[in-house]
Amino acid sequence: MNGRIQLQEAFKLALSMMLFYWLALSMDWDLPKFGALAIVIISLSTTGASLNKGFMRVAGTGLGALAGFVLLSWFSQSPLGMLLATAVYLVFTGYFLQTSRQGDIWFNAGFLAVAVWSSSYMKIDTAFDFATTRFLETAAGVLLFTIVSTLIWPRTSGAALQQLGQSVWSSLHELFTACRQQLVRGIEPEEIAGLRTRVAGEYQQLLVTLDAAYTDTPVVSKNKHAWEILRTNLRSFANAQALWLESIKSCHDLELATLLPGLDRALDILEQRLVRGKQLWDEQKTPEVEESASDTALLQPIALQLNQEAHASLPRIQQAALMNFIAQITTLDRTSRELLQTLRVLADIDPLNALDSHTADDPFKPSIWNPERLLKALFPAACWAAGYAFWYFINPPGGPAIPMMCAAFGLMMVMAPVPLVGLLLVLLLSMFVAVAPVYFFIMPTLDNGYGLLALIFVYTFVFGYLGGRSPVLKLGPIAMFVMMVDINNQQVYSFIALATAGLVMLMGVSIVLLVQRLLSPMHPEHVLLRSVQRFFRGAADIIAHYQPYSPRQQRRNRRRRKRDFENTILPVSAQIHKLEKSLDYNLFPDNTPDKVQQLVDNLQAVRLRLVSLEATYTEAEASPGDLMYELSGGDDTWRQRLVAILTRWSSLDLSGDDIQVWSEQSAFASDMERRLEQLQQDDELDKTDQRSLHNIFAFIGSAQSLLDSLKELDDSMRQLDLRQWSAARF
């Protein structure tokens, strides 16, 4: 954020706070601090982002107020009932906090239910007043900031969306270029890993910005259907690039220029689509763009010709690797055409119905149901219960505010894990360095409301401006000022109240840290190990259901594999990627960041190759006759071996003394060679059309690539000391 925008955003925040307090004090509202706090939290860089944040806060506040009132009305005379019912409710909100795109709704819903209880302290009459007042004043704060943000220097999310899109296109183009370099040189460029990480990060930012643009950018909201298709198309294209990259690794010793004479031309077309896509995204009205407005040639499928003579001279396994490579090029071709077609619709070149035949292929979506998420959702409930017990049996200063604070910090840790000790230091420093001097030495000297409003404006403007460089400098001092000072018409000044608030936060953080230490399953390294084990169990189950039987059995197996992908492989692989960043490497000196990163990268490679195996197997399974059964059935050695390996790994059994794991890799190749040769001798191959034969070869190539990835994964796991992660610690 540049200096001019920082000043503008700080001014809008300060003006909103001043106007809100003027309105609240003029109308003698009871709880103006909650409306002011809403203003601080939703004051984001664009109007759309603020509106989305505001909507989620109001919706969460309403839901939490209702839940808190219901819980209190049912269990007002039962402390134990209140404890258990609220704990169950926090598990519920903590779970959907992790799965929903509107996570803030569930955070506020969980926190406010506890806040209603804390404020009323088992008094049902005050609970209703508190809940309704907080909801209405929160809504008033959101509405007021929305008006100010819309009328004064409005900043829509459309410009941010445009800028992010340019970054995404540039990154995708760079990644494609790097993949071509690997194809030519035979070695993976160092920048590929960083580019893949950058593409993933920019894509997630694009999704958040797109949601905001739906709110404040009419040209985006009116084409929401096309933008949602683009969202899926971008993900599909990025996945296709990743799968193509993995297939390249299996073709490093093949003369692709001889085997595929038109490969360079095909790759040129793919690159031209990326260039054309960036032009459409940028909406450049140049003569070159207008001349290519039809994009007829670019929207045609790529016809990749195979040198049959050179192909027939290859060993069967190399033929399979080549067919897998062609299959991934085909997928890349299809997803890039779908992406280009969608961009043409967004550029108003084609009508919306042009997308009917270009619906993005997204066969698997991660399921929202995940046992690790459920286990994590237990954390805020445990923090609440511990804080409740501490307050109930010891009755320290702060009273019921302690379990409320424990629940808030517990939900915060579920939503976005933060170093609690660092957060506590920021809050305490804000309280006693920024807030206390104003509270005790400046505010008592003010003799009228205008001076107070001027103070609110200046204080908010200063820290709002500093917050443009670091959000902590805005949220910490301003939020603590709003909550600790508690400005109203009956203003009081109490050092005891301020010190008690600091003590409550200290006790709340201490209890949460203690719960975190006692709950060993919550430690990142333990969650990582369990996630890896679930990944292997899911992979073993997928491999076990590659069984070509009757059509009915095929459909049943396909549904089972789909469930495994949705419930295990896809969500777990994403979770593993996040967990790697949460590990405390100081506790595990043998498991260095480089080794862990290699493990995560290899797990992602296995995930991609499982997806590739599923796609190629589905195509090969549709082959006529019994060829697929003859190839994959019989003694079923390859499948049984893989299942056995993955099952052992799911128990973290890496002992290779009794089972020579990777001698089985060559055994798989030998089995496939033998079976194909036998089928050829029996003239079975001649009875199969060329397309079906290519599909079968692609499946074999995918299976071989999966074995290669598993070998690399095995090597990376043996470099780690998994026993360090599995050990219990306090």
Summary of the structure (lengths in Angstrom):
residues: 730
radius of gyration: 29.9
end to end distance: 41.9
largest distance: 102.4
contacts: 2455
relative contact order: 0.09
helix: 78%
strand: 0%
